[in-house]
Amino acid sequence: MPKISDRSVVFATPWFQVIAKQVDGHASPHYTVQPPDYAAMVATDLEGNLLLVRQYRPVVEGYTLELPSGLVDPGETPEQSMRRELIEETGHEAGEVESLGALLPDVGRLGNRMHCFAASNVRPILPAPVLDDGIELVRVKPGEVFATLAELRCNHALNLAVLMLAAVKGRFGSFSL
C-alpha cells in the first residue's frame, strides 16, 4: 500500500492551502488543495417547498441555484455551521436536523469533506433577518423539484450529490425516488 512519507504546505490563503505530499516510490509530490470542510442542507419548509438560494459566483462568472451551504468555521461543528448558514442564507431555522453523512468532494485533489444534512418543516424567523448580501431565497414547489434538477437549473454537482443522498435515505420529503 502506498504511504505518505512527507507533507508540507507550499501555498496558503485564508480559503485554502496547497499541500505537497510525498508518496513513497514516486519522484514528484502529489499536490492536495485543502479547503475547510463545508456543509450543505436539503431543507423543506412547512409547505414542503425545497429551499434553494440564488447567488453570483465569480468562479463561474454567473448566478447559481444552490442548496443552503457554507464553510465550517473554526470552533463549529458541521451541524452548527449548517444551522448558521440556513439562517444567513434563507432566514429560516431548523428544529430537528438529521446528518446524512459526509461526502468526499474530489478525491483527486481536494482534501476536505462535505457534511450533508436534511431538515423538514424549517420555519421562517420573525422578524425576518437580512439575508447575506447578494443571496436570494428561491422556493421550489414539490412538483417542480425534479424538473429543476433535470433541466440543470440547479447544476452544482455537489448539491446534486446531497440531494441524491437525501433521496436514497428517504429524507427528500415528498420528492422521494
KAPE-V673207 format. One line per field, one symbol per residue. ss: DSSP state (2 for helix, 1 for strand, 0 for the rest). psi: psi as a letter, one per 30 degrees, with the letter a starting at -180 (. if undefined). burial: # if it has 9 or more other ideal C-beta (glycine too) atoms within 8 Angstrom, else .. Layout:
BEGIN
ss=???
psi=???
burial=???
END
This chain:
BEGIN
ss=000111111111000111111110000001111110011111111000011111111000011111111110000002222222222222011000011111100000010001111111111100000000000111110222222222000000222222222222000022200
psi=klkjflkkkfkklffllkkkkkkkfkellkkkkillllklkjkkafggkkklkklkjeefhlkljllkllkjlkfkleeeeeeeeeeeffgllkckkkkfakljejffekgaljkklkklhkkkkklklklkkgkkkkkkkeffeeeeeeggejgjeeeeeeeeeeefggghbggl.
burial=...#...........########..#...################..########.#......#######.#...#.##.##############..#.##.##......#.#.#######.##.#.....#...#.####.#..#..##....#.#.######.###...###.#..
END
